[in-house]
Amino acid sequence: MAGRPLPSAPAASLTGYAEHAGITYPDDRPELPDLLELPLAERCARHDRGEWDDRKWTEQNETWYSVADARYRAVTARRTPASGTPLIRVGVKDTIDVAGLPTSLGLRHYRHHPAVSATALSRLDGVEDQVIGKVVSTELNIGVGSGCVNPYFPHIDPAGSSTGAGVAVAAGICDLAMGTDVLGSVRWPAGHCGTVGLRMTHDPGLLPGIFPLSPPMDAVGWVARTAEDLAFLWRRLGLHTLLGQPGRTPPARYRIGVPANVRDGSCAPEMLETLDLVSAALADDGHETTDLRVGDELWQRRGDAWQLCARQAWDGYRLWRHWITVPVHESTEQTLEIGARVTDAQYAEILDAMYSCRQENAARFGDHTHAWLLPLDPSPPPDIRTGRRVATTIPAPGEADYDRRIGYTPIASFAGLPAVAVPVRLSRVNRAPLGVQIVGPPGSEERLIDLARRVQLRLKPPELRPA
């Protein structure tokens, strides 16, 4: 066989293929095109003045998408309207129906094609036309892992079932992402990706067309790059109309309660430092901050919120597995097993406690408190390079770190309240984003966004760029 040329070495072939395909990840740091770097309000102002190049905007988005989608993997289905890329780009979680786009529910081998969009989306005038695609959800809202890469902090798990919402906004793929928040599913991805996430007031009327996980706690959520962007979009896109009532006018001076419950030993020092930093910043901004205690009828129910979610996931699975015939991930199965262990008596007691708890919402805030200020979590986001991935998304009673895992996000969920997650600084230990959540009475979304905006203006968090 002398003289016959040897085939190319595999390494050389793969290198050639990568060059032909234009693959550069992970060696080269991507640079956002100039139009995508513009502040959102300035972009819209230029457009409104007739100083906008729609063709260049579409071209830059196409160029950026090819880089960002390969690198961060946040999109499951994409569309570009015939008129070009919309001025404000909206992504929608893969468990929320959008007519004309498939819904996969976070499953690799499943999809359906809805004829109509979810109510919360179709109620917004013109917003459906600005949807550029569906973004990643974890499997059935309860699986572990999403396949997404955190754009600013690749060593931090984006977390939460609305993972793609946080990642897509952080990556500059969209300006606003619609997700769902049951026990923190919007707030965690937003906070872990350095963006801002809003859980809206629980409203069953907004949930048709949204895959249910725990109907009494399911809520529509939104992710934006900053609180300033969220405030701008809240009005520009008419998100406030989803409340079905006039917004609450932001007061000149807020009264903010800081629950002393977080100082019971379960909260890490860096998280308490972050809480105190934000509290001091709000005081410097002219607002009143006072210590208070959240009553045990709500505070002690945080674990029950997880048990309720697990049981309702299990009950739901027994119904919808008729349609979803593909195998589910091991972590999803383990979560369902936790729900199967919640007895009917426990289930009924938790539901009764929830409805009783919600009757007290008016008294909890009243005229004396506009909002509560809490850490987003008891501890900083874990570093995936050194930490061990959890086996299930839902903590089970008796686990060694149960008190930490149940966290603080269920407070808003159990009571049906709105809450906004705001990242404010970086950890000294692993440069993870550290943040707070601001919780308010039903219908107080506009005030919470205003408070989040004031926090970020006062503390000026570091400018972040995709890694």
C-alpha positions in Angstrom: 0.0 0.0 0.0 3.0 2.2 -0.3 2.4 5.6 -1.8 -1.3 5.8 -0.9 -1.8 9.1 1.0 -2.9 8.8 4.6 -6.3 10.3 5.6 -6.2 13.6 7.4 -5.7 13.4 11.1 -9.0 13.8 13.0 -7.7 16.9 14.8 -6.9 18.6 11.5 -10.3 17.6 10.0 -12.2 19.0 13.0 -10.2 22.2 12.9 -11.0 22.6 9.3 -14.7 21.9 9.9 -14.7 24.5 12.7 -13.1 27.1 10.5 -15.5 26.4 7.7 -18.5 26.7 10.1 -17.1 29.9 11.6 -16.9 28.4 15.1 -14.8 30.4 17.5 -16.3 29.5 20.9 -14.8 29.4 23.5 -11.6 31.2 22.6 -12.8 34.6 21.5 -14.8 37.0 23.6 -17.8 38.3 21.6 -18.4 42.0 21.1 -21.9 43.3 20.9 -22.6 45.3 17.7 -23.0 49.0 18.3 -26.8 49.3 17.9 -27.3 46.4 20.4 -25.1 48.2 22.9 -27.3 51.3 22.9 -29.4 51.9 26.1 -32.9 50.8 25.4 -34.5 54.2 25.9 -32.0 55.8 23.6 -32.7 53.2 20.9 -36.4 53.8 21.0 -35.9 57.6 21.1 -33.8 57.5 18.0 -36.4 55.4 16.3 -39.2 57.7 17.3 -37.3 60.7 15.9 -36.8 58.9 12.6 -33.1 58.4 13.1 -33.1 54.6 12.9 -31.7 52.3 10.3 -34.1 49.2 10.4 -32.0 47.3 7.9 -28.7 47.8 9.8 -30.6 46.8 13.0 -31.8 43.5 11.5 -28.4 42.7 10.0 -26.7 43.3 13.4 -29.2 41.1 15.2 -28.7 38.3 12.7 -24.9 38.5 13.1 -25.2 38.6 16.9 -27.7 35.8 17.1 -25.5 33.4 15.3 -22.8 34.0 17.9 -24.9 34.3 21.0 -27.2 31.3 20.3 -24.2 29.0 19.7 -22.5 30.3 22.8 -25.3 30.6 25.4 -28.0 28.2 24.0 -31.0 30.1 25.3 -33.4 29.8 22.4 -35.5 26.8 21.4 -37.4 28.2 18.4 -36.9 31.4 16.5 -38.7 33.6 14.1 -37.9 36.8 12.3 -40.9 38.8 11.1 -41.1 39.6 7.4 -40.7 43.3 8.3 -37.3 42.6 10.0 -36.2 42.5 13.6 -38.6 44.4 15.9 -37.3 47.4 17.7 -38.0 45.8 21.1 -37.3 42.1 21.0 -39.4 39.8 23.2 -38.6 36.2 24.1 -41.2 33.8 25.6 -40.5 30.9 27.9 -41.0 27.4 26.3 -43.9 26.6 28.6 -46.0 29.6 27.4 -48.0 29.2 24.2 -47.3 31.5 21.3 -49.3 30.9 18.1 -47.0 30.1 15.2 -44.2 28.7 17.4 -43.9 25.3 18.9 -44.1 24.7 22.7 -41.7 22.0 23.9 -42.2 22.2 27.7 -38.5 21.8 28.2 -38.6 18.3 26.7 -36.1 17.2 24.1 -38.5 15.0 22.2 -41.9 16.6 22.5 -43.6 19.6 21.0 -47.1 20.9 20.2 -48.2 23.7 18.0 -50.8 26.0 19.7 -53.5 27.7 17.7 -53.7 30.6 20.0 -51.3 32.4 22.3 -51.4 32.5 26.1 -53.9 35.0 27.5 -51.3 37.1 29.3 -49.5 37.6 25.9 -52.5 38.1 23.7 -53.9 40.8 26.1 -50.9 43.0 25.4 -51.6 45.2 22.4 -48.9 44.5 19.7 -46.5 42.7 21.9 -47.1 39.3 20.3 -45.8 40.8 17.0 -42.5 41.6 18.8 -41.8 38.0 19.9 -38.6 36.8 18.2 -38.7 33.3 19.7 -39.1 30.8 22.5 -36.5 30.6 25.2 -35.4 27.6 27.3 -37.3 26.1 30.2 -36.1 23.3 32.4 -38.0 20.0 31.8 -41.7 20.5 32.7 -40.6 23.4 35.0 -39.1 20.9 37.5 -36.1 19.3 35.9 -32.5 20.0 36.9 -30.3 21.7 34.3 -31.1 23.6 31.2 -28.1 23.4 28.9 -27.8 27.2 29.0 -24.6 29.1 29.7 -24.7 32.1 32.0 -23.4 35.0 29.7 -21.8 37.1 32.4 -21.0 34.4 34.9 -20.3 31.1 33.2 -19.3 29.5 36.5 -22.7 30.2 38.0 -25.8 28.0 37.1 -28.5 30.3 35.7 -31.0 28.3 37.9 -34.8 28.3 37.9 -37.2 27.0 35.3 -37.2 30.3 33.4 -33.5 29.9 32.8 -33.7 30.9 29.1 -35.4 34.2 30.0 -32.5 35.3 32.2 -29.8 34.0 29.8 -31.4 35.5 26.6 -31.8 38.9 28.1 -28.3 38.9 29.6 -26.9 37.7 26.2 -28.5 40.6 24.3 -30.7 38.2 22.3 -33.9 39.9 23.5 -34.7 43.0 25.5 -37.6 41.5 27.5 -38.4 37.9 28.3 -41.7 36.5 29.5 -41.4 33.6 32.0 -43.3 32.1 34.9 -42.4 32.3 38.6 -43.8 29.7 40.9 -41.2 29.6 43.7 -38.6 31.9 42.3 -38.3 30.6 38.7 -38.0 34.1 37.2 -36.2 35.8 40.1 -33.4 33.2 40.3 -32.3 33.3 36.6 -32.5 37.1 36.6 -30.5 37.4 39.8 -27.9 34.8 38.8 -27.4 36.3 35.3 -27.1 39.9 36.6 -30.4 41.0 35.2 -33.7 42.1 36.9 -36.7 39.8 37.3 -40.3 40.6 38.2 -42.8 38.1 39.6 -46.3 39.6 39.1 -49.2 39.3 41.5 -50.8 35.8 41.3 -53.8 36.1 38.9 -55.6 33.0 37.6 -57.1 35.0 34.8 -53.6 35.4 33.2 -52.7 31.7 33.2 -54.6 30.2 30.3 -52.1 29.0 27.7 -49.4 28.7 30.3 -48.3 25.1 31.3 -49.4 24.7 34.9 -47.1 23.6 37.7 -48.8 24.9 40.9 -51.9 26.8 39.8 -52.3 28.6 43.2 -48.7 29.9 43.0 -48.1 30.2 39.2 -47.5 33.8 38.2 -46.4 35.6 35.0 -42.9 37.1 35.2 -40.6 39.4 33.2 -36.9 39.7 32.9 -35.1 42.9 31.6 -31.5 44.0 31.6 -31.9 46.6 34.3 -34.6 48.1 36.4 -34.5 51.2 34.3 -35.3 49.1 31.2 -38.1 47.3 33.0 -39.6 50.6 34.1 -39.4 51.8 30.5 -40.9 48.6 29.0 -43.6 48.5 31.7 -45.2 51.6 30.1 -44.0 51.4 26.5 -45.4 47.9 26.0 -48.4 48.3 28.3 -47.4 45.6 30.7 -49.2 47.5 33.4 -52.5 46.7 31.7 -52.2 43.1 32.8 -53.0 44.3 36.4 -56.5 45.2 35.3 -56.5 48.2 37.5 -54.8 51.6 37.7 -51.2 51.4 38.8 -50.2 52.7 42.3 -48.5 56.0 42.0 -45.0 55.8 43.4 -44.8 57.8 46.6 -42.1 60.5 47.2 -40.9 58.5 50.2 -41.2 54.8 50.7 -41.7 52.9 53.9 -39.8 49.7 53.7 -39.8 46.8 56.2 -36.7 44.6 56.6 -37.7 41.3 58.1 -35.5 40.4 61.1 -36.4 36.7 60.4 -33.4 36.5 58.0 -31.0 37.1 60.9 -31.9 33.8 62.6 -28.6 32.2 61.6 -29.7 30.7 58.2 -28.5 33.6 56.1 -24.8 33.8 54.9 -22.8 36.9 56.0 -22.3 38.1 52.4 -26.1 38.1 51.8 -26.7 40.0 55.0 -24.1 42.5 54.0 -25.9 42.9 50.7 -29.2 43.4 52.4 -27.7 46.1 54.7 -26.0 47.8 51.8 -29.3 48.1 49.9 -31.1 49.2 53.1 -28.6 51.9 53.7 -28.8 53.1 50.1 -32.5 53.4 50.3 -32.2 55.4 53.5 -29.7 57.7 51.9 -32.2 58.1 49.0 -34.7 59.5 51.6 -36.8 56.5 52.3 -37.7 55.0 55.7 -36.4 51.5 56.5 -37.5 49.7 59.6 -37.0 46.2 61.1 -40.1 44.0 61.3 -40.9 40.3 61.7 -42.9 38.3 59.2 -45.4 36.3 61.1 -44.9 32.5 61.5 -48.1 31.9 59.5 -46.2 32.9 56.4 -42.5 32.6 57.3 -42.9 29.0 58.6 -44.8 28.0 55.5 -41.9 28.4 53.1 -41.2 24.6 53.2 -44.9 23.9 52.7 -44.9 26.0 49.5 -42.4 23.5 48.1 -44.4 20.6 49.2 -47.5 22.0 47.7 -45.7 22.6 44.4 -44.3 19.0 44.4 -47.7 17.5 45.1 -49.4 19.5 42.4 -46.7 18.6 40.0 -47.3 14.9 40.8 -51.1 15.3 40.4 -50.6 17.1 37.1 -48.2 14.5 35.8 -50.8 11.7 36.3 -53.1 13.7 34.0 -50.7 15.0 31.3 -48.5 12.0 30.9 -51.2 10.7 28.6 -50.1 13.4 26.1 -46.4 13.5 27.0 -45.3 9.9 26.2 -41.5 10.5 26.1 -39.3 9.5 29.1 -38.5 12.3 31.6 -35.2 13.0 33.1 -34.1 11.3 36.3 -34.2 14.6 38.3 -37.8 15.1 37.1 -38.8 11.7 38.3 -37.2 12.3 41.7 -39.1 15.5 42.1 -42.4 13.8 41.2 -41.6 11.2 43.8 -41.3 13.9 46.4 -44.8 15.1 45.5 -46.2 11.6 45.6 -45.2 11.4 49.2 -47.3 14.4 50.2 -50.5 12.9 51.8 -54.0 14.1 51.0 -54.3 15.4 54.6 -51.0 17.4 54.3 -52.1 18.7 50.9 -55.5 19.9 52.2 -53.9 21.5 55.3 -51.4 23.5 53.2 -54.0 24.7 50.8 -56.2 25.9 53.7 -53.3 27.6 55.3 -52.5 29.4 52.0 -55.9 30.8 51.5 -56.1 31.9 55.1 -52.6 33.5 54.8 -53.7 35.5 51.7 -56.6 37.0 53.6 -54.0 38.8 55.8 -52.1 40.5 52.9 -53.9 43.8 53.4 -53.1 43.9 57.1 -49.4 42.9 56.5 -48.8 46.1 54.5 -51.7 48.5 55.0 -50.8 52.2 55.1 -47.6 51.6 57.2 -45.4 49.6 54.8 -45.0 49.8 51.0 -42.7 46.9 50.6 -40.4 44.3 52.3 -36.7 44.0 51.5 -35.2 40.5 51.7 -32.1 38.7 50.4 -32.8 36.9 47.2 -31.5 33.7 48.8 -29.9 32.7 52.1 -26.5 32.1 50.4 -24.6 33.2 47.3 -25.2 31.3 44.1 -22.9 28.2 44.1 -19.9 27.9 41.8 -20.5 25.0 39.4 -16.8 24.4 39.2 -16.5 23.4 42.8 -20.1 22.7 44.0 -22.2 19.6 43.6 -25.3 19.8 41.5 -28.5 19.1 43.4 -30.4 16.0 42.5 -33.9 17.6 42.5 -35.2 21.1 42.1 -37.6 20.7 45.1 -36.1 20.2 48.6 -37.5 17.4 50.7 -38.0 17.6 54.4 -35.1 16.0 56.3 -32.4 17.0 53.9 -29.2 18.2 55.5 -29.4 21.7 54.0 -33.2 21.9 54.0 -33.5 25.3 55.8 -31.1 26.9 53.2 -32.7 25.3 50.2 -36.3 26.4 50.9 -34.9 29.9 50.9 -36.9 33.2 50.9 -38.5 33.3 47.5 -41.5 31.2 48.6 -42.7 34.1 50.8 -44.1 36.0 47.9 -45.3 32.8 46.2 -47.3 31.4 49.1 -49.0 34.8 49.7 -49.6 35.4 46.0 -47.5 38.6 46.1 -45.4 40.4 43.5 -41.7 40.6 43.9 -38.7 41.9 42.0 -35.2 40.5 42.1 -32.3 43.1 41.8 -28.6 42.2 41.6 -26.5 44.8 43.3 -22.9 43.6 43.7 -20.5 40.8 43.2 -19.3 38.2 45.7 -15.8 38.6 47.1 -15.5 34.8 47.0 -16.4 33.8 43.5 -17.6 36.9 41.7 -21.2 35.6 41.7 -23.9 38.3 41.5 -25.5 39.0 44.9 -29.0 40.5 45.1 -32.1 41.3 47.0 -35.8 40.9 46.3 -38.4 43.5 47.0 -41.8 42.2 47.9 -45.0 44.2 47.9 -48.8 43.9 48.3 -51.0 42.7 45.4 -50.9 45.1 42.5 -47.8 47.0 43.6 -45.6 46.0 40.7 -45.0 49.6 39.5 -43.8 50.6 42.9 -41.5 47.6 43.2 -40.0 48.4 39.8 -39.5 52.0 40.9 -37.8 50.9 44.1 -35.5 48.5 42.1 -34.6 51.4 39.8 -33.7 53.6 42.8 -31.5 50.9 44.2 -29.6 50.5 41.0 -29.2 54.2 40.5 -27.9 54.7 44.0 -25.5 51.7 44.1 -24.5 51.8 40.4 -23.7 48.1 40.0 -20.7 47.3 37.8 -21.1 47.3 34.1 -21.3 43.7 32.9 -20.4 42.3 29.5 -20.9 38.8 28.1 -18.0 36.4 28.8 
